[in-house]
Amino acid sequence: MNQRLYLDLKQRLDLTTFIHRTFKTVAPAQTYHSNWHIKAMAHYLGLCASGKIKRLLITLPPRHLKSILPLSPILPGYSAMIRQSV
């Protein structure tokens, strides 16, 4: 399997990878730093996108990406990609 195909498949299966690859488009002036809170948000947002969780409230201090992730094109784009894969 070539590297491009592997990254595309991983991006479809893992919201954290999708966030990392689309962050430059959504917030080009900021630097992406992966951390546990992004992985935790990605896990629960992925459950929301798949329909396993109907309601989700995320509370974090400022500058922790909570406003960029769910309200930007990242989550709707990931949700559409999941629906196409099924």
Backbone as XML, in Angstrom:
<?xml version="1.0"?>
<chain id="A" units="angstrom">
  <residue number="1" name="MET">
    <atom name="N" x="0.855" y="-1.175" z="0.000"/>
    <atom name="CA" x="0.000" y="0.000" z="0.000"/>
    <atom name="C" x="0.903" y="1.241" z="0.000"/>
  </residue>
  <residue number="2" name="ASN">
    <atom name="N" x="0.649" y="2.149" z="-0.903"/>
    <atom name="CA" x="1.497" y="3.337" z="-0.933"/>
    <atom name="C" x="1.122" y="4.307" z="0.185"/>
  </residue>
  <residue number="3" name="GLN">
    <atom name="N" x="2.015" y="5.235" z="0.455"/>
    <atom name="CA" x="1.849" y="6.134" z="1.603"/>
    <atom name="C" x="0.629" y="7.038" z="1.448"/>
  </residue>
  <residue number="4" name="ARG">
    <atom name="N" x="0.362" y="7.529" z="0.263"/>
    <atom name="CA" x="-0.787" y="8.422" z="0.030"/>
    <atom name="C" x="-2.103" y="7.702" z="0.319"/>
  </residue>
  <residue number="5" name="LEU">
    <atom name="N" x="-2.224" y="6.467" z="-0.146"/>
    <atom name="CA" x="-3.433" y="5.684" z="0.096"/>
    <atom name="C" x="-3.593" y="5.390" z="1.584"/>
  </residue>
  <residue number="6" name="TYR">
    <atom name="N" x="-2.477" y="5.085" z="2.260"/>
    <atom name="CA" x="-2.507" y="4.839" z="3.697"/>
    <atom name="C" x="-2.989" y="6.068" z="4.459"/>
  </residue>
  <residue number="7" name="LEU">
    <atom name="N" x="-2.455" y="7.253" z="4.125"/>
    <atom name="CA" x="-2.876" y="8.484" z="4.808"/>
    <atom name="C" x="-4.347" y="8.799" z="4.542"/>
  </residue>
  <residue number="8" name="ASP">
    <atom name="N" x="-4.803" y="8.574" z="3.315"/>
    <atom name="CA" x="-6.221" y="8.808" z="3.005"/>
    <atom name="C" x="-7.119" y="7.875" z="3.805"/>
  </residue>
  <residue number="9" name="LEU">
    <atom name="N" x="-6.732" y="6.608" z="3.912"/>
    <atom name="CA" x="-7.520" y="5.656" z="4.692"/>
    <atom name="C" x="-7.500" y="6.002" z="6.172"/>
  </residue>
  <residue number="10" name="LYS">
    <atom name="N" x="-6.325" y="6.342" z="6.694"/>
    <atom name="CA" x="-6.223" y="6.713" z="8.111"/>
    <atom name="C" x="-7.042" y="7.962" z="8.405"/>
  </residue>
  <residue number="11" name="GLN">
    <atom name="N" x="-7.037" y="8.913" z="7.478"/>
    <atom name="CA" x="-7.805" y="10.142" z="7.642"/>
    <atom name="C" x="-9.299" y="9.846" z="7.696"/>
  </residue>
  <residue number="12" name="ARG">
    <atom name="N" x="-9.751" y="8.862" z="6.955"/>
    <atom name="CA" x="-11.172" y="8.495" z="6.972"/>
    <atom name="C" x="-11.570" y="7.795" z="8.267"/>
  </residue>
  <residue number="13" name="LEU">
    <atom name="N" x="-10.626" y="7.089" z="8.874"/>
    <atom name="CA" x="-10.932" y="6.312" z="10.072"/>
    <atom name="C" x="-10.654" y="7.048" z="11.376"/>
  </residue>
  <residue number="14" name="ASP">
    <atom name="N" x="-9.844" y="8.082" z="11.330"/>
    <atom name="CA" x="-9.388" y="8.729" z="12.556"/>
    <atom name="C" x="-9.590" y="10.242" z="12.461"/>
  </residue>
  <residue number="15" name="LEU">
    <atom name="N" x="-10.461" y="10.790" z="13.293"/>
    <atom name="CA" x="-10.746" y="12.219" z="13.266"/>
    <atom name="C" x="-9.525" y="13.038" z="13.672"/>
  </residue>
  <residue number="16" name="THR">
    <atom name="N" x="-8.666" y="12.517" z="14.548"/>
    <atom name="CA" x="-7.458" y="13.242" z="14.947"/>
    <atom name="C" x="-6.555" y="13.488" z="13.733"/>
  </residue>
  <residue number="17" name="THR">
    <atom name="N" x="-6.394" y="12.493" z="12.891"/>
    <atom name="CA" x="-5.595" y="12.643" z="11.677"/>
    <atom name="C" x="-6.252" y="13.628" z="10.720"/>
  </residue>
  <residue number="18" name="PHE">
    <atom name="N" x="-7.572" y="13.548" z="10.602"/>
    <atom name="CA" x="-8.313" y="14.470" z="9.737"/>
    <atom name="C" x="-8.127" y="15.911" z="10.224"/>
  </residue>
  <residue number="19" name="ILE">
    <atom name="N" x="-8.198" y="16.120" z="11.530"/>
    <atom name="CA" x="-8.001" y="17.458" z="12.107"/>
    <atom name="C" x="-6.595" y="17.964" z="11.790"/>
  </residue>
  <residue number="20" name="HIS">
    <atom name="N" x="-5.614" y="17.111" z="12.002"/>
    <atom name="CA" x="-4.228" y="17.510" z="11.748"/>
    <atom name="C" x="-4.015" y="17.903" z="10.283"/>
  </residue>
  <residue number="21" name="ARG">
    <atom name="N" x="-4.594" y="17.144" z="9.362"/>
    <atom name="CA" x="-4.384" y="17.406" z="7.935"/>
    <atom name="C" x="-5.181" y="18.591" z="7.420"/>
  </residue>
  <residue number="22" name="THR">
    <atom name="N" x="-6.273" y="18.958" z="8.088"/>
    <atom name="CA" x="-7.087" y="20.078" z="7.614"/>
    <atom name="C" x="-6.866" y="21.359" z="8.417"/>
  </residue>
  <residue number="23" name="PHE">
    <atom name="N" x="-6.068" y="21.304" z="9.455"/>
    <atom name="CA" x="-5.877" y="22.467" z="10.323"/>
    <atom name="C" x="-5.283" y="23.655" z="9.575"/>
  </residue>
  <residue number="24" name="LYS">
    <atom name="N" x="-4.324" y="23.413" z="8.697"/>
    <atom name="CA" x="-3.686" y="24.506" z="7.948"/>
    <atom name="C" x="-4.687" y="25.265" z="7.079"/>
  </residue>
  <residue number="25" name="THR">
    <atom name="N" x="-5.718" y="24.585" z="6.602"/>
    <atom name="CA" x="-6.739" y="25.233" z="5.789"/>
    <atom name="C" x="-7.655" y="26.099" z="6.648"/>
  </residue>
  <residue number="26" name="VAL">
    <atom name="N" x="-8.028" y="25.591" z="7.820"/>
    <atom name="CA" x="-8.977" y="26.279" z="8.692"/>
    <atom name="C" x="-8.329" y="27.444" z="9.433"/>
  </residue>
  <residue number="27" name="ALA">
    <atom name="N" x="-7.105" y="27.250" z="9.913"/>
    <atom name="CA" x="-6.417" y="28.293" z="10.693"/>
    <atom name="C" x="-4.976" y="28.428" z="10.198"/>
  </residue>
  <residue number="28" name="PRO">
    <atom name="N" x="-4.770" y="29.019" z="9.028"/>
    <atom name="CA" x="-3.424" y="29.059" z="8.453"/>
    <atom name="C" x="-2.405" y="29.872" z="9.252"/>
  </residue>
  <residue number="29" name="ALA">
    <atom name="N" x="-2.842" y="30.823" z="10.053"/>
    <atom name="CA" x="-1.904" y="31.656" z="10.813"/>
    <atom name="C" x="-1.461" y="30.995" z="12.115"/>
  </residue>
  <residue number="30" name="GLN">
    <atom name="N" x="-2.117" y="29.912" z="12.506"/>
    <atom name="CA" x="-1.792" y="29.257" z="13.774"/>
    <atom name="C" x="-0.958" y="28.005" z="13.539"/>
  </residue>
  <residue number="31" name="THR">
    <atom name="N" x="-0.231" y="27.589" z="14.568"/>
    <atom name="CA" x="0.564" y="26.364" z="14.520"/>
    <atom name="C" x="-0.203" y="25.251" z="15.219"/>
  </residue>
  <residue number="32" name="TYR">
    <atom name="N" x="-0.251" y="24.081" z="14.601"/>
    <atom name="CA" x="-0.952" y="22.936" z="15.182"/>
    <atom name="C" x="-0.026" y="22.191" z="16.142"/>
  </residue>
  <residue number="33" name="HIS">
    <atom name="N" x="-0.496" y="21.986" z="17.368"/>
    <atom name="CA" x="0.221" y="21.204" z="18.368"/>
    <atom name="C" x="-0.731" y="20.124" z="18.871"/>
  </residue>
  <residue number="34" name="SER">
    <atom name="N" x="-0.443" y="18.888" z="18.549"/>
    <atom name="CA" x="-1.292" y="17.786" z="19.003"/>
    <atom name="C" x="-1.124" y="17.607" z="20.511"/>
  </residue>
  <residue number="35" name="ASN">
    <atom name="N" x="-2.239" y="17.335" z="21.182"/>
    <atom name="CA" x="-2.210" y="17.144" z="22.631"/>
    <atom name="C" x="-3.368" y="16.233" z="23.021"/>
  </residue>
  <residue number="36" name="TRP">
    <atom name="N" x="-3.387" y="15.800" z="24.261"/>
    <atom name="CA" x="-4.397" y="14.851" z="24.711"/>
    <atom name="C" x="-5.801" y="15.422" z="24.579"/>
  </residue>
  <residue number="37" name="HIS">
    <atom name="N" x="-5.985" y="16.725" z="24.811"/>
    <atom name="CA" x="-7.332" y="17.286" z="24.773"/>
    <atom name="C" x="-7.885" y="17.288" z="23.348"/>
  </residue>
  <residue number="38" name="ILE">
    <atom name="N" x="-7.015" y="17.410" z="22.345"/>
    <atom name="CA" x="-7.482" y="17.338" z="20.958"/>
    <atom name="C" x="-7.915" y="15.914" z="20.635"/>
  </residue>
  <residue number="39" name="LYS">
    <atom name="N" x="-7.158" y="14.938" z="21.114"/>
    <atom name="CA" x="-7.526" y="13.534" z="20.896"/>
    <atom name="C" x="-8.833" y="13.194" z="21.600"/>
  </residue>
  <residue number="40" name="ALA">
    <atom name="N" x="-9.022" y="13.726" z="22.811"/>
    <atom name="CA" x="-10.267" y="13.475" z="23.545"/>
    <atom name="C" x="-11.459" y="14.114" z="22.826"/>
  </residue>
  <residue number="41" name="MET">
    <atom name="N" x="-11.294" y="15.370" z="22.382"/>
    <atom name="CA" x="-12.376" y="16.021" z="21.634"/>
    <atom name="C" x="-12.654" y="15.277" z="20.339"/>
  </residue>
  <residue number="42" name="ALA">
    <atom name="N" x="-11.603" y="14.841" z="19.650"/>
    <atom name="CA" x="-11.782" y="14.114" z="18.392"/>
    <atom name="C" x="-12.543" y="12.818" z="18.623"/>
  </residue>
  <residue number="43" name="HIS">
    <atom name="N" x="-12.248" y="12.138" z="19.713"/>
    <atom name="CA" x="-12.953" y="10.888" z="20.029"/>
    <atom name="C" x="-14.455" y="11.140" z="20.186"/>
  </residue>
  <residue number="44" name="TYR">
    <atom name="N" x="-14.807" y="12.112" z="21.008"/>
    <atom name="CA" x="-16.223" y="12.377" z="21.261"/>
    <atom name="C" x="-16.920" y="13.035" z="20.076"/>
  </residue>
  <residue number="45" name="LEU">
    <atom name="N" x="-16.220" y="13.877" z="19.332"/>
    <atom name="CA" x="-16.810" y="14.452" z="18.122"/>
    <atom name="C" x="-17.027" y="13.372" z="17.061"/>
  </residue>
  <residue number="46" name="GLY">
    <atom name="N" x="-16.130" y="12.397" z="17.013"/>
    <atom name="CA" x="-16.317" y="11.263" z="16.111"/>
    <atom name="C" x="-17.547" y="10.447" z="16.481"/>
  </residue>
  <residue number="47" name="LEU">
    <atom name="N" x="-17.773" y="10.280" z="17.788"/>
    <atom name="CA" x="-18.985" y="9.581" z="18.233"/>
    <atom name="C" x="-20.236" y="10.374" z="17.863"/>
  </residue>
  <residue number="48" name="CYS">
    <atom name="N" x="-20.153" y="11.696" z="17.947"/>
    <atom name="CA" x="-21.275" y="12.544" z="17.511"/>
    <atom name="C" x="-21.504" y="12.410" z="16.012"/>
  </residue>
  <residue number="49" name="ALA">
    <atom name="N" x="-20.426" y="12.450" z="15.253"/>
    <atom name="CA" x="-20.535" y="12.372" z="13.794"/>
    <atom name="C" x="-21.119" y="11.035" z="13.346"/>
  </residue>
  <residue number="50" name="SER">
    <atom name="N" x="-20.816" y="9.977" z="14.081"/>
    <atom name="CA" x="-21.343" y="8.662" z="13.712"/>
    <atom name="C" x="-22.750" y="8.421" z="14.245"/>
  </residue>
  <residue number="51" name="GLY">
    <atom name="N" x="-23.260" y="9.335" z="15.080"/>
    <atom name="CA" x="-24.618" y="9.203" z="15.602"/>
    <atom name="C" x="-24.723" y="8.439" z="16.907"/>
  </residue>
  <residue number="52" name="LYS">
    <atom name="N" x="-23.609" y="8.028" z="17.482"/>
    <atom name="CA" x="-23.646" y="7.284" z="18.750"/>
    <atom name="C" x="-23.920" y="8.195" z="19.930"/>
  </residue>
  <residue number="53" name="ILE">
    <atom name="N" x="-23.587" y="9.478" z="19.813"/>
    <atom name="CA" x="-23.894" y="10.484" z="20.831"/>
    <atom name="C" x="-24.768" y="11.543" z="20.168"/>
  </residue>
  <residue number="54" name="LYS">
    <atom name="N" x="-25.881" y="11.857" z="20.786"/>
    <atom name="CA" x="-26.802" y="12.839" z="20.212"/>
    <atom name="C" x="-26.506" y="14.265" z="20.663"/>
  </residue>
  <residue number="55" name="ARG">
    <atom name="N" x="-26.000" y="14.436" z="21.879"/>
    <atom name="CA" x="-25.727" y="15.772" z="22.417"/>
    <atom name="C" x="-24.359" y="15.768" z="23.074"/>
  </residue>
  <residue number="56" name="LEU">
    <atom name="N" x="-23.613" y="16.858" z="22.877"/>
    <atom name="CA" x="-22.271" y="16.940" z="23.433"/>
    <atom name="C" x="-21.983" y="18.379" z="23.816"/>
  </residue>
  <residue number="57" name="LEU">
    <atom name="N" x="-21.456" y="18.572" z="24.996"/>
    <atom name="CA" x="-21.040" y="19.887" z="25.470"/>
    <atom name="C" x="-19.550" y="19.811" z="25.787"/>
  </residue>
  <residue number="58" name="ILE">
    <atom name="N" x="-18.778" y="20.687" z="25.151"/>
    <atom name="CA" x="-17.328" y="20.714" z="25.374"/>
    <atom name="C" x="-16.988" y="22.017" z="26.081"/>
  </residue>
  <residue number="59" name="THR">
    <atom name="N" x="-16.367" y="21.904" z="27.251"/>
    <atom name="CA" x="-15.931" y="23.089" z="27.986"/>
    <atom name="C" x="-14.428" y="22.994" z="28.201"/>
  </residue>
  <residue number="60" name="LEU">
    <atom name="N" x="-13.731" y="24.007" z="27.735"/>
    <atom name="CA" x="-12.284" y="24.099" z="27.872"/>
    <atom name="C" x="-11.900" y="25.557" z="28.034"/>
  </residue>
  <residue number="61" name="PRO">
    <atom name="N" x="-10.715" y="25.818" z="28.581"/>
    <atom name="CA" x="-10.251" y="27.204" z="28.640"/>
    <atom name="C" x="-10.035" y="27.761" z="27.230"/>
  </residue>
  <residue number="62" name="PRO">
    <atom name="N" x="-9.908" y="29.079" z="27.112"/>
    <atom name="CA" x="-9.646" y="29.671" z="25.799"/>
    <atom name="C" x="-8.341" y="29.143" z="25.186"/>
  </residue>
  <residue number="63" name="ARG">
    <atom name="N" x="-8.279" y="29.187" z="23.862"/>
    <atom name="CA" x="-7.099" y="28.810" z="23.077"/>
    <atom name="C" x="-6.793" y="27.316" z="23.133"/>
  </residue>
  <residue number="64" name="HIS">
    <atom name="N" x="-7.832" y="26.479" z="23.232"/>
    <atom name="CA" x="-7.661" y="25.033" z="23.207"/>
    <atom name="C" x="-8.363" y="24.397" z="22.010"/>
  </residue>
  <residue number="65" name="LEU">
    <atom name="N" x="-8.679" y="25.173" z="20.988"/>
    <atom name="CA" x="-9.258" y="24.732" z="19.714"/>
    <atom name="C" x="-10.718" y="24.303" z="19.776"/>
  </residue>
  <residue number="66" name="LYS">
    <atom name="N" x="-11.386" y="24.513" z="20.896"/>
    <atom name="CA" x="-12.767" y="24.050" z="20.958"/>
    <atom name="C" x="-13.675" y="24.804" z="20.001"/>
  </residue>
  <residue number="67" name="SER">
    <atom name="N" x="-13.379" y="26.057" z="19.705"/>
    <atom name="CA" x="-14.236" y="26.798" z="18.782"/>
    <atom name="C" x="-13.869" y="26.520" z="17.326"/>
  </residue>
  <residue number="68" name="ILE">
    <atom name="N" x="-12.653" y="26.105" z="17.062"/>
    <atom name="CA" x="-12.255" y="25.809" z="15.687"/>
    <atom name="C" x="-12.765" y="24.449" z="15.241"/>
  </residue>
  <residue number="69" name="LEU">
    <atom name="N" x="-12.689" y="23.442" z="16.094"/>
    <atom name="CA" x="-12.999" y="22.080" z="15.666"/>
    <atom name="C" x="-14.462" y="21.837" z="15.299"/>
  </residue>
  <residue number="70" name="PRO">
    <atom name="N" x="-15.416" y="21.978" z="16.208"/>
    <atom name="CA" x="-16.773" y="21.562" z="15.832"/>
    <atom name="C" x="-17.499" y="22.545" z="14.926"/>
  </residue>
  <residue number="71" name="LEU">
    <atom name="N" x="-17.194" y="23.834" z="14.975"/>
    <atom name="CA" x="-17.961" y="24.815" z="14.223"/>
    <atom name="C" x="-17.385" y="25.111" z="12.851"/>
  </residue>
  <residue number="72" name="SER">
    <atom name="N" x="-16.191" y="24.667" z="12.598"/>
    <atom name="CA" x="-15.535" y="24.935" z="11.325"/>
    <atom name="C" x="-15.915" y="23.874" z="10.303"/>
  </residue>
  <residue number="73" name="PRO">
    <atom name="N" x="-15.344" y="23.950" z="9.119"/>
    <atom name="CA" x="-15.610" y="22.906" z="8.117"/>
    <atom name="C" x="-15.043" y="21.544" z="8.490"/>
  </residue>
  <residue number="74" name="ILE">
    <atom name="N" x="-14.266" y="21.444" z="9.569"/>
    <atom name="CA" x="-13.643" y="20.160" z="9.907"/>
    <atom name="C" x="-14.681" y="19.099" z="10.248"/>
  </residue>
  <residue number="75" name="LEU">
    <atom name="N" x="-15.563" y="19.355" z="11.217"/>
    <atom name="CA" x="-16.519" y="18.318" z="11.619"/>
    <atom name="C" x="-17.557" y="18.031" z="10.536"/>
  </residue>
  <residue number="76" name="PRO">
    <atom name="N" x="-18.177" y="19.039" z="9.908"/>
    <atom name="CA" x="-19.100" y="18.711" z="8.818"/>
    <atom name="C" x="-18.413" y="17.959" z="7.669"/>
  </residue>
  <residue number="77" name="GLY">
    <atom name="N" x="-17.168" y="18.318" z="7.369"/>
    <atom name="CA" x="-16.434" y="17.610" z="6.320"/>
    <atom name="C" x="-16.168" y="16.163" z="6.693"/>
  </residue>
  <residue number="78" name="TYR">
    <atom name="N" x="-15.799" y="15.931" z="7.931"/>
    <atom name="CA" x="-15.558" y="14.569" z="8.398"/>
    <atom name="C" x="-16.857" y="13.762" z="8.419"/>
  </residue>
  <residue number="79" name="SER">
    <atom name="N" x="-17.948" y="14.388" z="8.857"/>
    <atom name="CA" x="-19.241" y="13.698" z="8.891"/>
    <atom name="C" x="-19.669" y="13.283" z="7.483"/>
  </residue>
  <residue number="80" name="ALA">
    <atom name="N" x="-19.482" y="14.171" z="6.515"/>
    <atom name="CA" x="-19.838" y="13.840" z="5.134"/>
    <atom name="C" x="-18.967" y="12.709" z="4.609"/>
  </residue>
  <residue number="81" name="MET">
    <atom name="N" x="-17.694" y="12.715" z="4.982"/>
    <atom name="CA" x="-16.788" y="11.654" z="4.530"/>
    <atom name="C" x="-17.181" y="10.310" z="5.140"/>
  </residue>
  <residue number="82" name="ILE">
    <atom name="N" x="-17.608" y="10.307" z="6.416"/>
    <atom name="CA" x="-18.048" y="9.064" z="7.050"/>
    <atom name="C" x="-19.286" y="8.529" z="6.335"/>
  </residue>
  <residue number="83" name="ARG">
    <atom name="N" x="-20.237" y="9.403" z="6.026"/>
    <atom name="CA" x="-21.472" y="8.973" z="5.363"/>
    <atom name="C" x="-21.188" y="8.397" z="3.971"/>
  </residue>
  <residue number="84" name="GLN">
    <atom name="N" x="-20.191" y="8.952" z="3.269"/>
    <atom name="CA" x="-19.836" y="8.437" z="1.946"/>
    <atom name="C" x="-19.186" y="7.063" z="2.048"/>
  </residue>
  <residue number="85" name="SER">
    <atom name="N" x="-18.451" y="6.818" z="3.125"/>
    <atom name="CA" x="-17.742" y="5.554" z="3.283"/>
    <atom name="C" x="-18.679" y="4.404" z="3.602"/>
  </residue>
  <residue number="86" name="VAL">
    <atom name="N" x="-19.816" y="4.710" z="4.198"/>
    <atom name="CA" x="-20.742" y="3.644" z="4.644"/>
    <atom name="C" x="-21.551" y="3.126" z="3.543"/>
  </residue>
</chain>
